[in-house]
Amino acid sequence: MRKSVVIKQTPTHLCVNDDCYAMRNIVDASVEALTWKDHLLRMLGLGMLTASILFFMLAGELPYAEYLPAVGFAAGALLALLTCEKYVLRIEYNHQDDTGVQWLTIAKSGKKTDKVLFDQHVAQLKRLLVS
């Protein structure tokens, strides 16, 4: 994820860094402040993912292979902890295929100034969506 967030809004598209979303498909938008529970859940998820990959791919092939899932869990949890951000900008996006409507995180930041920027863009988006 980039350190700086660049948001460009036109009447037809919302562009965040290099990703663009059609305005006609955006249903709602919100800014959320993530809590320690969210970060803990992400740490557990990435830890379990890396541990299971190491367990299924390398179990029994290497000496000390029984310790690799624990090392993988610790590495995944540490990676999640190092890449966590406090504020997220999310949109509810209506996909054109069978996926339907789902919430997408389009930007993350740990800076209070970016939260203010996110709030401003959410207010603009909601004004455009109502009209």
PyMOL commands that set and color helices and strands:
alter all, ss='L'
color gray80, all
select helices_A, chain A and resi 23-25+36-58+65-82+112-130
alter helices_A, ss='H'
color red, helices_A
select strands_A, chain A and resi 7-9+13-16+19-22+26-33+87-94+101-109
alter strands_A, ss='S'
color yellow, strands_A
deselect
rebuild
show_as cartoon
